[in-house]
Amino acid sequence: IISWNSGIINSENYGNRVKSVLSGQTTFFIGNSYEKKGTQVTKYYYACPRRLAVRRSGTLSYLLGDHLGRRPRQAVQSIP
């Protein structure tokens, strides 16, 4: 358990986050691919170690990077 003045993070024996409480908001984690904050579910999609897409509340966004390794930008796919 890691704690500081604004919240608490609970970790399993292997150091992976399983629960976070920050400013009264509880978030549950399953590995690096799933998190649930209140009623909002976020899923992350990977290929090897690289995060390719994120789905928040049913909306899929692709993460677009560049050859310099800068922070990826999101592109939202709309389905009619």
DOFIVEX-810237 format. One record per residue (C-alpha): residue in one letter; chain; x, y, z. Coordinates in steps of 0.1 Angstrom, whole numbers, plus 5000, padded with zeros to 4 digits. Example, Ala and Ser with C-alpha at 12.3 -4.5 7.8 and 13.67 -1.06 7.14 Angstrom:
// residues 2
> A|A|5123|4955|5078
> S|A|5137|4989|5071
This chain:
// residues 80
> I|A|5000|5000|5000
> I|A|5013|5034|4990
> S|A|4998|5064|5005
> W|A|5003|5102|5003
> N|A|4983|5133|5013
> S|A|4959|5131|4984
> G|A|4951|5093|4981
> I|A|4960|5056|4985
> I|A|4971|5031|4960
> N|A|4967|4994|4969
> S|A|4990|4969|4951
> E|A|4991|4932|4949
> N|A|5022|4912|4959
> Y|A|5039|4917|4925
> G|A|5036|4955|4925
> N|A|5006|4958|4901
> R|A|4980|4984|4909
> V|A|4946|4969|4919
> K|A|4929|4998|4935
> S|A|4934|5036|4938
> V|A|4915|5061|4959
> L|A|4922|5097|4950
> S|A|4901|5126|4962
> G|A|4873|5102|4971
> Q|A|4873|5086|4936
> T|A|4879|5049|4936
> T|A|4895|5032|4906
> F|A|4899|4994|4902
> F|A|4926|4980|4878
> I|A|4931|4947|4861
> G|A|4967|4947|4848
> N|A|4974|4976|4824
> S|A|4944|4967|4801
> Y|A|4913|4975|4823
> E|A|4902|5001|4848
> K|A|4869|5010|4863
> K|A|4862|5045|4879
> G|A|4827|5047|4892
> T|A|4805|5036|4863
> Q|A|4831|5045|4836
> V|A|4850|5015|4822
> T|A|4883|5020|4803
> K|A|4899|4993|4782
> Y|A|4934|4996|4767
> Y|A|4945|4976|4737
> Y|A|4982|4966|4731
> A|A|5004|4951|4704
> C|A|5036|4939|4721
> P|A|5045|4967|4746
> R|A|5028|4995|4726
> R|A|4994|5008|4735
> L|A|4974|5012|4703
> A|A|4938|5021|4713
> V|A|4916|5029|4743
> R|A|4879|5024|4747
> R|A|4861|5047|4772
> S|A|4824|5042|4778
> G|A|4820|5025|4745
> T|A|4839|5050|4724
> L|A|4870|5036|4707
> S|A|4900|5059|4701
> Y|A|4932|5050|4683
> L|A|4964|5063|4697
> L|A|4986|5078|4669
> G|A|5023|5082|4676
> D|A|5051|5095|4655
> H|A|5086|5083|4647
> L|A|5101|5106|4675
> G|A|5083|5087|4703
> R|A|5063|5118|4714
> R|A|5031|5114|4734
> P|A|5004|5098|4712
> R|A|4974|5117|4700
> Q|A|4939|5102|4700
> A|A|4918|5097|4669
> V|A|4882|5087|4676
> Q|A|4864|5063|4653
> S|A|4827|5070|4648
> I|A|4805|5041|4638
> P|A|4771|5051|4622
